[in-house]
Amino acid sequence: MVRFQVAPAQHNDQHLVQVETKLLCQRTVRDSGGHQEKRPVVITTVSLGNLTWPIELTLTNRDVMGFRMLLGRQAIRDRFLVHSGYSFLQSRKGQSKAAGEKKL
């Protein structure tokens, strides 16, 4: 078992949720700077738009990062097509913006 805290709102560290779940394994992960870190891995459910599915999630402290969580290639494989020229295409209501809109 592993116990950790999550701050679900991106810019709000005041509201923390404590989670306890089964530890799947520990995995060595290389970050964008090339540094290796051994991280706990858990299974959780992710929802994006109208889809919900289970993913493996590695746990690490991302307090100083721009985003609290990143979805990797394995998590979105066979579900989404990534277009590197576009950002924030999923609306808050679960409906995609028009393909021609581009946020810079």
C-alpha positions in Angstrom: 0.0 0.0 0.0 1.0 3.6 -0.6 -0.4 6.8 0.9 0.0 10.2 -0.7 -1.6 13.6 -0.9 -3.0 15.2 -4.1 -3.9 18.9 -4.6 -6.6 18.5 -7.3 -6.9 22.2 -8.3 -3.9 23.4 -10.4 -3.1 26.6 -8.5 -4.5 25.8 -5.1 -2.4 24.0 -2.5 -4.8 24.7 0.4 -7.2 21.8 -0.5 -5.4 18.4 -0.2 -6.9 15.0 -0.7 -5.2 12.0 1.0 -5.2 8.8 -1.0 -4.3 5.3 0.0 -4.1 2.6 -2.7 -2.3 -0.6 -3.7 1.3 -0.1 -4.9 1.6 -1.8 -8.3 5.4 -1.7 -8.4 8.3 0.8 -8.4 9.8 1.9 -11.7 12.9 3.8 -12.7 11.8 6.9 -14.7 14.1 9.4 -16.6 12.9 13.0 -16.4 13.2 15.6 -19.2 16.6 16.6 -17.8 17.9 13.0 -18.1 17.9 12.4 -14.3 16.7 8.9 -13.1 14.3 8.5 -10.2 12.7 5.4 -8.8 9.0 6.1 -8.5 6.0 4.2 -7.0 3.4 3.1 -9.6 -0.3 2.9 -8.9 -3.4 2.2 -11.0 -6.0 5.0 -11.2 -8.8 6.1 -13.5 -8.6 9.1 -15.8 -11.4 10.9 -17.5 -11.0 13.2 -20.5 -14.0 14.4 -22.4 -16.6 11.6 -22.4 -14.0 8.8 -22.0 -12.9 7.1 -18.8 -10.2 4.4 -18.6 -7.6 2.9 -16.2 -4.0 4.0 -16.4 -0.7 3.3 -14.6 0.5 6.5 -12.8 4.0 7.1 -11.4 4.1 9.3 -8.3 6.5 12.2 -7.9 6.4 15.7 -6.4 5.5 18.2 -9.2 5.1 21.3 -7.0 7.5 23.3 -9.0 6.3 22.1 -12.4 3.8 23.9 -14.6 1.3 21.0 -14.5 0.5 18.6 -11.6 0.1 15.6 -13.9 1.2 14.5 -17.3 -0.5 11.9 -19.5 2.2 9.9 -21.2 2.1 8.0 -24.5 0.9 4.7 -22.9 -2.0 6.5 -21.2 -3.4 7.9 -24.4 -2.4 5.2 -26.8 -5.2 4.2 -29.2 -7.5 6.9 -27.8 -6.2 10.2 -29.0 -4.2 11.7 -31.8 -1.7 14.4 -30.7 -1.2 17.4 -32.9 1.8 19.3 -31.7 0.8 22.5 -33.4 -2.4 22.9 -31.3 -3.0 23.4 -27.5 -6.0 23.2 -25.2 -8.5 21.7 -27.7 -10.7 20.0 -25.1 -13.3 22.4 -23.7 -14.4 22.3 -20.1 -17.8 21.0 -21.1 -16.4 17.9 -22.8 -16.8 19.3 -26.4 -13.8 19.9 -28.6 -13.2 23.3 -30.1 -13.4 23.6 -33.9 -10.3 22.1 -35.6 -9.4 25.4 -37.1 -9.0 27.2 -33.8 -5.4 27.6 -32.7 -4.4 28.9 -29.3 -0.9 30.5 -29.2 
